[in-house]
Amino acid sequence: MIVERALCVLKGRQRCLQKELEILTDNVPGTIAACCILHNICIENGEPDPDIDDSYDDDDSDDDFVHRGTSANADAIRDVLRRNLLNL
């Protein structure tokens, strides 16, 4: 559920991911990496997450996702991912 929520936030911020990408298949990984990098830049600059549509949720409870804020561990993981994506 957390991964689905993260993808929804990414798709909410990067509208090009909401439909079929109209690019060469070889360019898809780089495009998605660029979207992730831009998303991280938005996070670092304090941009609020876009409103996401929870209509895909199969129940009415919000028990399956608890936002705990940013932790040092999450920041470290995001930094490692960012460095690796920059080397693509």
C-alpha positions as CSV (number, residue, x, y, z in Angstrom):
1,M,0.0,0.0,0.0
2,I,2.9,2.4,0.8
3,V,4.4,1.8,-2.7
4,E,1.0,2.4,-4.3
5,R,0.7,5.7,-2.4
6,A,4.2,6.7,-3.3
7,L,3.5,6.1,-7.0
8,C,0.3,8.1,-6.8
9,V,2.2,11.0,-5.3
10,L,4.8,10.8,-8.1
11,K,2.1,10.5,-10.8
12,G,0.3,13.5,-9.2
13,R,3.4,15.6,-9.4
14,Q,4.6,14.4,-12.8
15,R,1.5,14.4,-15.0
16,C,3.3,12.7,-17.9
17,L,3.2,9.5,-15.9
18,Q,-0.6,9.4,-15.8
19,K,-0.9,8.1,-19.3
20,E,1.1,6.0,-21.7
21,L,4.5,7.6,-22.3
22,E,4.9,8.7,-25.9
23,I,8.6,8.1,-26.0
24,L,10.9,5.3,-27.2
25,T,11.0,2.3,-24.9
26,D,14.8,2.8,-24.3
27,N,14.1,6.3,-22.9
28,V,11.5,5.2,-20.3
29,P,13.9,4.4,-17.4
30,G,15.7,7.7,-17.8
31,T,12.4,9.6,-18.0
32,I,11.1,7.9,-14.8
33,A,14.5,8.5,-13.1
34,A,14.2,12.2,-14.1
35,C,10.7,12.4,-12.6
36,C,12.0,10.8,-9.3
37,I,14.9,13.3,-9.2
38,L,12.5,16.2,-9.8
39,H,10.3,14.9,-7.1
40,N,13.2,14.8,-4.7
41,I,14.1,18.3,-5.5
42,C,10.5,19.4,-4.8
43,I,10.7,17.6,-1.4
44,E,14.0,19.3,-0.6
45,N,12.5,22.7,-1.4
46,G,9.4,22.1,0.8
47,E,6.9,21.8,-2.0
48,P,3.7,20.1,-0.7
49,D,2.7,16.8,-2.1
50,P,0.0,17.0,-4.8
51,D,-3.5,16.0,-4.0
52,I,-3.9,12.4,-4.8
53,D,-7.0,10.5,-5.8
54,D,-7.7,7.7,-3.3
55,S,-10.4,6.2,-5.5
56,Y,-8.2,3.1,-6.1
57,D,-8.3,2.2,-2.4
58,D,-10.3,-1.0,-1.8
59,D,-11.7,0.0,1.6
60,D,-12.6,3.1,3.5
61,S,-10.1,2.7,6.2
62,D,-6.9,4.7,6.3
63,D,-5.3,2.1,8.7
64,D,-3.1,0.8,5.9
65,F,-1.0,4.0,5.6
66,V,0.3,6.0,8.4
67,H,2.4,9.1,7.6
68,R,5.2,9.3,10.1
69,G,7.0,12.2,8.6
70,T,10.6,12.2,7.3
71,S,13.2,10.2,9.2
72,A,16.9,10.4,8.9
73,N,16.9,6.9,7.5
74,A,14.4,7.8,4.8
75,D,16.6,10.9,3.9
76,A,19.7,8.7,3.7
77,I,17.9,6.2,1.4
78,R,16.6,9.0,-0.8
79,D,20.1,10.5,-1.0
80,V,21.6,7.1,-2.1
81,L,18.9,6.6,-4.7
82,R,19.4,10.2,-6.0
83,R,23.2,9.7,-6.3
84,N,22.7,6.4,-8.2
85,L,20.1,7.9,-10.5
86,L,22.4,10.8,-11.3
87,N,25.0,8.2,-12.5
88,L,22.6,6.6,-15.1
